[in-house]
Each structure stands twice: as structure tokens, then as C-alpha cells.
Amino acid sequence: MTYTLTVANGGPGAASSVTLADTLPPSASFSSAAPSGTCSRTGGTVSCSVGALASGASSTVTIVVTPTAAGTMINTASVASPTPDGNLANNSVSRSTTVNPPNCSPRPSVTVSAVPNGAGGLQVTIAAGTSAGAPGNRLQSIQIGAATNALVDIGGKRG
């Protein structure tokens, strides 16, 4: 999951030594932050040195995490600068994201059938998947018998 944070200076003047602090949700495993040279992680907080921002300018930081549990994840970010700020109310934001559990349905099925192959052996077919013809399904056909030896056909093609 990727958090894209935009730090913007609404003015009226330039802001110096701008820093961003992002407190990651406890159920998030940190993967990376970019720009990499300006960001570091300590515990559950990612800190980035944004630097100077002119009035009307912005800078983007991207933080990649992996959710470790289903549920609501709340990410909180705040910015600071030693430059006086006439509107401190817009220096922090929290956003929630719902992480759903993995979808395990429909459950995969496996079918096996064996029929005489007409040469004194059997043609055994093994099919696995969620529905016939669905992408990713694998079909294996094995013919067993003295006249055919053994033939394995993967992907549903007869050979």
C-alpha cells in the first residue's frame, strides 16, 4: 500500500527547513520511503527533510507499507518549519484505510476422471481451478497404457 503525501506551502512567504513526520499505523510494516535521501524511519515514524518551500510550492513524499492485519489503518502526518505559520490548523492530517481480509472464495476444486483410452490403458484427467476455463486453471491429461506409454499434456491441449 502506498501513501502519497504532498507538502504544500500556501504562503504568503517562503517556508524554511520544512520537515514531515508520518506516524504509521501499528498494523503496517514499513517497506520504503522516497525521496530516499531525505527520509528515515525510527520505530513507527517516518521523518523526511523537505527543505525550503517557496510560497505556492509543494513537495511529494511516497511511503510504501505492507498491511499486517485486516481492519482500519489510520495514518497521521504532520509538517513543521521554524518559519512562522499563520495557519497551524492545516499542518496535520489523518486518513483511514480499510484493509480487507484475503478473498479465499470460491475455494479451488480438483476433479479427477479416468476413462479407457481404447489402447488397453487409461486416460486420467486432473483439473484444478475455481471454474472450468477460468484463467490460471491447469489441466493435466495423463494416458497410461502399453500402447501409449505415458503422455502428459499441460494446459488442456491434447497431444
C-alpha positions as CSV (number, residue, x, y, z in Angstrom):
1,M,0.0,0.0,0.0
2,T,1.4,3.4,-0.9
3,Y,0.8,6.7,0.9
4,T,1.5,9.7,-1.2
5,L,1.9,12.8,0.9
6,T,2.0,16.3,-0.6
7,V,3.5,19.1,1.5
8,A,2.4,22.4,0.1
9,N,3.2,26.0,1.2
10,G,0.1,28.1,0.9
11,G,2.2,31.3,1.6
12,P,2.3,34.2,1.8
13,G,6.1,33.8,2.2
14,A,8.7,31.0,1.8
15,A,9.0,28.3,4.5
16,S,12.5,27.2,5.5
17,S,13.7,23.8,6.9
18,V,10.3,22.1,6.4
19,T,10.1,18.6,7.9
20,L,7.4,15.9,7.6
21,A,6.7,13.3,10.2
22,D,4.4,10.4,9.3
23,T,3.2,8.1,12.1
24,L,2.5,4.7,10.5
25,P,-0.4,2.6,11.7
26,P,0.7,-0.2,14.1
27,S,-0.7,-2.8,11.6
28,A,1.7,-1.6,8.8
29,S,5.1,-2.9,8.1
30,F,7.4,-0.2,6.6
31,S,8.9,-1.0,3.2
32,S,10.3,2.2,1.7
33,A,10.1,6.0,1.5
34,A,11.1,8.3,-1.3
35,P,12.9,10.5,-1.9
36,S,15.2,8.1,-0.1
37,G,18.0,10.6,0.6
38,T,15.7,12.8,2.7
39,C,13.6,10.2,4.6
40,S,14.4,7.9,7.5
41,R,12.4,5.7,9.8
42,T,12.6,5.3,13.6
43,G,10.2,2.8,15.0
44,G,6.7,3.6,13.6
45,T,7.6,7.1,12.4
46,V,9.0,8.1,9.0
47,S,10.7,11.5,9.1
48,C,11.6,13.5,5.9
49,S,13.5,16.7,5.4
50,V,11.6,18.6,2.8
51,G,13.8,21.7,2.9
52,A,12.7,25.1,1.8
53,L,9.4,25.7,0.0
54,A,8.6,28.9,-1.8
55,S,5.1,30.3,-1.5
56,G,2.8,28.2,-3.6
57,A,5.4,25.4,-4.0
58,S,4.9,21.7,-3.0
59,S,6.9,18.6,-2.5
60,T,5.8,14.9,-2.6
61,V,6.9,12.1,-0.4
62,T,5.9,8.5,-1.1
63,I,5.8,5.9,1.7
64,V,5.2,2.2,1.0
65,V,3.9,-0.2,3.7
66,T,2.6,-3.7,3.8
67,P,-0.6,-4.2,5.9
68,T,-0.1,-7.0,8.5
69,A,-3.7,-7.3,9.5
70,A,-7.2,-6.7,8.2
71,G,-9.1,-3.7,9.7
72,T,-8.9,0.1,9.7
73,M,-5.5,1.6,9.4
74,I,-5.1,5.3,10.5
75,N,-2.1,7.1,9.1
76,T,-1.2,10.5,10.5
77,A,1.2,13.0,9.0
78,S,2.3,16.5,10.2
79,V,4.7,19.2,8.9
80,A,6.8,21.7,10.8
81,S,9.0,24.6,10.0
82,P,10.8,27.3,12.1
83,T,9.2,29.8,9.8
84,P,6.2,31.5,11.5
85,D,2.9,30.0,10.1
86,G,-0.3,31.9,10.2
87,N,-2.5,28.7,9.8
88,L,-1.3,25.9,12.1
89,A,-4.6,24.0,11.6
90,N,-3.6,22.7,8.2
91,N,-0.2,21.3,9.3
92,S,-1.5,17.8,10.3
93,V,-3.8,15.3,8.7
94,S,-5.1,11.8,9.4
95,R,-6.6,9.4,6.9
96,S,-8.1,5.9,7.4
97,T,-7.9,3.0,5.1
98,T,-9.9,-0.2,5.3
99,V,-7.8,-3.3,4.7
100,N,-10.0,-6.3,3.8
101,P,-9.0,-9.9,4.7
102,P,-7.8,-12.0,1.7
103,N,-10.5,-13.3,-0.5
104,C,-10.4,-17.1,-0.3
105,S,-13.6,-17.8,-2.2
106,P,-14.6,-19.6,-4.2
107,R,-12.4,-22.3,-2.9
108,P,-10.4,-24.2,-5.6
109,S,-11.7,-27.5,-6.7
110,V,-9.9,-30.6,-8.0
111,T,-11.6,-33.2,-10.2
112,V,-10.1,-36.5,-11.4
113,S,-11.5,-38.7,-14.1
114,A,-10.3,-41.9,-15.7
115,V,-11.6,-43.4,-18.9
116,P,-10.3,-46.2,-21.1
117,N,-8.2,-44.8,-23.9
118,G,-9.0,-47.5,-26.4
119,A,-5.5,-48.9,-26.4
120,G,-5.7,-51.0,-23.3
121,G,-4.8,-48.2,-20.9
122,L,-6.5,-45.3,-19.2
123,Q,-6.7,-41.6,-19.9
124,V,-6.5,-39.8,-16.5
125,T,-7.5,-36.2,-16.4
126,I,-6.8,-33.9,-13.4
127,A,-8.4,-30.4,-13.5
128,A,-7.9,-27.8,-10.8
129,G,-9.4,-24.3,-10.5
130,T,-12.5,-22.4,-9.5
131,S,-14.5,-22.8,-12.6
132,A,-14.0,-24.5,-16.0
133,G,-11.9,-22.4,-18.4
134,A,-11.1,-19.7,-15.8
135,P,-7.6,-18.1,-16.2
136,G,-5.0,-19.8,-14.3
137,N,-6.7,-23.2,-14.3
138,R,-4.4,-26.1,-15.1
139,L,-5.5,-29.3,-16.9
140,Q,-3.3,-32.3,-16.9
141,S,-4.1,-35.3,-19.0
142,I,-2.1,-38.5,-18.5
143,Q,-2.6,-41.5,-20.7
144,I,-1.4,-44.8,-19.1
145,G,-1.2,-48.0,-21.2
146,A,1.1,-50.3,-23.1
147,A,0.3,-48.8,-26.5
148,T,0.7,-45.2,-25.5
149,N,3.4,-45.3,-22.8
150,A,2.8,-42.1,-20.8
151,L,1.8,-38.8,-22.2
152,V,1.5,-35.7,-20.1
153,D,-0.4,-32.7,-21.5
154,I,-0.4,-29.5,-19.6
155,G,-2.7,-26.6,-20.4
156,G,-5.6,-28.6,-21.8
157,K,-4.1,-29.3,-25.2
158,R,-4.2,-32.9,-26.4
159,G,-1.0,-34.1,-28.0
